Amino acid sequence: MFRAIFLAFFGEYRGDAHPHESPAVMTLPLVALAALSLGGGFLPVPQWLAPMFPLAERHNESLVVISVAAGLAGIFLAWLFYLARPGLADALAGRLGWVYRTVLNKYYVDEVYGAVVVEPVVEGSRSVLWEGIDVEVIDAGVNGIGSRARGLGSILRRIQSGYIRSYAAWVLLGAVSALVALGIAGVRK
């Protein structure tokens, strides 16, 4: 954090544009979060949660000393590398070689995760979900229903001629067919 503070607020300006304050829609939530962060330590949250989560407090001063010492060492190193001797960080990076590149690339965890998890999931999604299920099942079903409806429509449009006489003939044909069907069904009983 102090590296970011030293680079952002100390030394010469490194940007291209003129810096300005953010609008209130961005500043006010940050101010509210900062106030809650500063005041939140004074609230007795552990005592409020004690009925559900019993306190198992053990004070270990050595852990406090180690964590404070590590924080102060980090602040000192950030001051040394980025304020007192700015060229020291680049010289040390050049001297460390592959160790620096490994740490800079975060131990290549992102690359390994991308190759082992992300790429197989993306390729599986593309080949199975998109090309297999979406294209072959869903799209084929929808397109099949559409083509069947179009085919049925091309047959049924021949019935829709617009002439009243042909409609009357179809009604007569339907009535005669219904009477014949009823007559045949009545004979069987």
C-alpha positions in Angstrom: 0.0 0.0 0.0 2.8 2.4 0.8 4.3 1.8 -2.6 1.1 3.0 -4.1 1.0 6.0 -1.7 4.6 6.9 -2.5 4.1 6.6 -6.2 0.8 8.4 -6.3 1.4 11.3 -3.9 5.2 11.8 -3.8 7.7 12.7 -6.5 7.0 14.2 -9.9 3.7 13.9 -11.7 3.6 10.8 -14.0 0.2 11.3 -15.7 -0.9 13.0 -18.9 -4.1 14.7 -17.9 -4.8 17.3 -15.2 -6.0 15.5 -12.0 -9.3 16.5 -10.6 -11.6 15.5 -7.7 -14.2 12.8 -8.5 -17.8 13.8 -8.6 -19.9 13.5 -5.4 -21.6 10.3 -6.6 -18.2 8.6 -6.3 -16.7 10.6 -3.4 -19.6 10.3 -0.9 -19.7 6.5 -0.8 -16.0 6.4 -0.2 -16.2 9.0 2.6 -19.0 6.9 4.2 -17.0 3.7 3.9 -13.9 5.5 5.4 -15.9 6.9 8.3 -17.4 3.4 9.0 -13.9 1.9 8.8 -12.5 4.4 11.2 -15.4 4.2 13.7 -16.1 0.5 13.2 -13.2 -0.5 15.5 -14.8 1.1 18.5 -18.0 -1.0 18.2 -18.2 -4.1 20.4 -19.0 -6.5 17.6 -17.4 -9.6 19.3 -19.6 -9.1 22.3 -22.7 -8.8 20.1 -21.9 -12.0 18.3 -20.8 -13.9 21.5 -24.2 -15.6 22.0 -23.9 -17.2 18.6 -20.1 -17.5 18.3 -18.5 -17.9 21.7 -15.3 -15.9 22.2 -12.2 -18.0 22.3 -9.7 -15.3 23.0 -6.1 -16.0 23.6 -3.7 -13.1 23.5 -0.4 -13.8 21.8 1.8 -10.7 21.9 4.4 -12.3 19.8 2.0 -12.4 16.8 1.2 -8.8 17.3 4.9 -7.8 17.4 5.6 -9.9 14.3 2.7 -8.4 12.3 3.6 -4.9 13.3 7.3 -5.5 12.5 6.4 -6.9 9.0 4.2 -3.9 8.3 6.9 -1.4 9.4 9.5 -3.3 7.3 7.2 -3.1 4.3 6.7 0.6 4.8 10.5 1.1 5.1 11.2 -0.9 2.0 8.6 1.1 0.0 10.2 4.3 1.3 13.7 3.1 0.4 12.8 1.8 -3.1 10.4 4.6 -4.2 11.4 7.7 -2.4 15.0 7.5 -1.1 16.6 5.6 -3.9 14.2 5.2 -6.9 16.6 3.3 -9.1 17.2 0.6 -6.5 14.0 -1.2 -7.3 14.9 -1.6 -11.0 18.5 -2.6 -10.2 17.3 -5.3 -7.7 14.7 -6.6 -10.2 17.4 -6.9 -12.9 19.7 -8.7 -10.4 17.0 -11.2 -9.3 16.2 -12.4 -12.8 13.8 -15.3 -12.9 12.8 -14.9 -9.3 11.6 -11.4 -10.0 9.7 -12.5 -13.1 8.1 -15.4 -11.2 6.9 -13.1 -8.4 5.9 -10.4 -10.9 3.8 -12.9 -12.8 2.2 -14.1 -9.5 3.8 -17.5 -9.7 2.0 -18.0 -13.0 -1.1 -19.1 -11.1 -3.3 -17.1 -13.5 -1.8 -18.8 -16.6 -2.0 -22.3 -15.1 -5.6 -21.6 -14.0 -6.5 -20.4 -17.4 -5.0 -23.4 -19.1 -6.4 -26.0 -16.6 -9.8 -24.6 -15.8 -10.9 -21.6 -18.0 -9.9 -23.0 -21.4 -11.5 -26.4 -20.9 -14.7 -24.8 -19.6 -14.9 -22.3 -22.5 -14.2 -25.0 -25.1 -16.6 -27.4 -23.4 -19.3 -24.7 -23.4 -18.6 -23.9 -27.0 -18.7 -27.4 -28.3 -21.2 -29.0 -26.0 -23.6 -26.3 -24.9 -23.5 -24.0 -28.0 -22.8 -26.2 -31.0 -24.3 -29.3 -29.5 -27.4 -28.4 -27.5 -28.2 -24.8 -28.7 -27.6 -25.4 -32.4 -28.4 -29.1 -32.8 -31.3 -29.4 -30.3 -32.9 -26.0 -29.6 -32.3 -24.3 -33.0 -33.1 -27.4 -34.9 -36.4 -27.9 -33.0 -37.5 -24.3 -33.5 -36.5 -24.3 -37.1 -38.2 -27.7 -37.6 -41.4 -26.4 -36.1 -41.2 -23.3 -38.3 -40.6 -25.3 -41.5 -43.5 -27.7 -40.6 -45.8 -24.7 -40.0 -44.6 -23.2 -43.3 -45.3 -26.5 -45.2 -48.7 -26.9 -43.5 -49.5 -23.3 -44.4 -48.6 -23.8 -48.0 -51.1 -26.8 -48.1 -53.8 -24.9 -46.2 -53.6 -21.7 -48.3 -55.0 -23.6 -51.2 -58.2 -24.0 -49.2 -58.3 -20.2 -48.6 -59.3 -19.0 -52.1 -61.4 -16.1 -51.1 -64.4 -17.3 -53.0 -67.6 -17.8 -51.0 -68.7 -20.7 -53.2 -65.6 -22.7 -52.4 -66.1 -22.1 -48.7 -69.7 -23.3 -49.0 -68.5 -26.4 -50.8 -66.1 -27.1 -48.0 -68.8 -26.7 -45.4 -71.1 -29.0 -47.4 -68.3 -31.5 -47.8 -67.6 -31.4 -44.0 -71.3 -31.8 -43.1 -71.7 -34.7 -45.4 -68.5 -36.3 -44.0 -69.7 -35.8 -40.4 -73.1 -37.4 -41.3 -71.4 -40.3 -43.0 -69.2 -40.8 -40.0 -72.1 -40.6 -37.6 -74.1 -43.1 -39.7 -71.2 -45.6 -39.8 -70.8 -45.2 -36.0 -74.5 -45.7 -35.4 -74.6 -48.9 -37.5 -71.9 -50.4 -35.4 -73.9 -50.0 -32.2 
